[in-house]
Amino acid sequence: MERHLLEAEEIDTFLKEQPEWCFSVDSLTRTYQFPDFVSAFAFMSAVATHCDCLNHHPDWSNVYGVVKVCLTTHDRGGVTSLDTALAQIMEDLANG
């Protein structure tokens, strides 16, 4: 997948389609709330498989049922189409 930096308009379009996500400096962020640790960990495990396929990995943390996610493409210095693709996968898994 191409890793071009997204223009401001492209980021705005993504944020309109996915209002739970936020743009901060050079990354997309979101906090997921799950009912318990097992559900949160299952989500992270499911996402991890896709991360390996994309060779793109989030900065994230987990405390009990909360998963905080930060997506950026470090070697490009900002948000790329790879970040929005992974964010969409996360949304699909969280809402599936």
Secondary structure, DSSP 8 states (H G I E B T S, - for coil): ----B--HHHHHHHHHH-TT-EEETTEEEEEEE-SSHHHHHHHHHHHHHHHHHHT---EEEEETTEEEEEE-BTTTTB-BHHHHHHHHHHHHHHH-
